[in-house]
Amino acid sequence: MKKCYALLIVLVAMTFTFTFPLSLPAADYKAEYKLSTVVAKPMPWGIAGERWAELVKEKTAGRINIKVYPGVSLVGGDQTKEYTAIRQGAIDMAIGSTINWSPQIKELNLFSMPFLMPDYKAIDALTRGDVGKEVWKILESKDTVPLAWGENGFRELSNSKKPVRKPDDLKGLKIRVVGSPLFLDTFTALGANPTQMSWADAVPALSSGAVDGQENPLTIFTVAKLHAAANQKYLTIWGYVADPLIFVVSKSVWNSWKPEDQKAVREAAVQAAKENIEAARKGLIPPDDSLIKEVEGLGVTVARLTDAEKGAFRKATKEVYDKWAKQIGPELVKKAEESISKRK
Ligand code: X2X
C-alpha cells in the first residue's frame, strides 16, 4: 500500500511538473509581445529582430514570448509613426532607426547631419560615449527604455540615370528620402528634387521610374536587389550619413516585468545588437570592401568618392548643417563633434 502511495505521489508530481513548468509567466505578462522593425531578414536589421526575440525566449525560459512585425506593419508601414505607437501601447518593443524616430525626438536628427561621421569609429564615438548616454536619457523621458545600439549603416546614394561624383550631377534628379525634413533640406541644397516616402512605397516608386534614386545602406541595396528591381545602376559611395538603430522596450511593458526578466531582455538586446553591428559592417570596413565589390559584380557602376570629392558635397550642405545644429541643440552637436575629433 505504501508503495502505491509513493508511486501515486511521484505520478502526481510528474504530471504537475510537465503541465506547469517552473517558469510560469507572471499573471500580468502578455501571451505575446509585439516587436517592430522596418525591414525583414535577411537584412541585418531584420535578423536583429528575430535574434532578439529568440534570445529573450531562451533567457526567460519562455516567460517572454516575442513576435516580430517587420515592415512596420503595426503602423501600416508608416515608419515615422513607430515611436508614437510605442508610446501609445500599440507596439511593445522595437529596433528603430534614429531617422524614423527623429520626427518625435529632434535630437536624433544629429545622426542625419551631413558628413558629421566620417567613419565607423565616429559612429562608435557617439553611441558609446556621452552623446549616446544623453540620447538615452531623452528616450527614457519619453516612455521608452533603451537597451542597446545597433546599426543600419552608412547610407550610400544610388540612381537610375547617371554617375554622381559632384553636387552638380545631382541636379534635377528625383530622390526618395526618409521622413525627416533634414533630408529634404540636404537634397534640396544639393540641387536634387527630394520626395519623402516610406520604405514600403520607395521600391515601387523606384521601379516605375516615379523617382530616380534613393539612399540606403548597401546591406539593404543588395537584399532588396535595387539594381534589378529598381533600376539602380549607379551608386555613389559617399558615406554622408549613417543611421544607428536603437533597441527599446515601452516603459509600461518594462515595468510589468520581474527584475530577472528585465535583465534577460537587456542582455539579449546587447547580444543581438553586437551581432547586428558585425553584420551591418561586413564587407564594408576598409580595407575589406567585399560588399562594394559584390555590388559592382551586379553590373552597378560604383563611384567611390575621394576625400576631396566628399568635401565638395560637405561644402554644398554646410548651411543645412548649421541650420540643423541650432534645431537639434548646439551643445549636443558640439559634444558630438568633440567626441568624434577625439575618437581612437
Ligand atoms: O526607409 C529607409 O530608407 C530605411 C529602411 O533605411 C529606414 O527605415 C531608415
Boltz pocket constraint, residues with backbone or C-beta under 6 A from the ligand:
constraints:
  - pocket:
      binder: B
      contacts: [[A, 38], [A, 39], [A, 79], [A, 97], [A, 99], [A, 100], [A, 152], [A, 178], [A, 197], [A, 198], [A, 199], [A, 215], [A, 216], [A, 217], [A, 220], [A, 243]]
      max_distance: 6.0
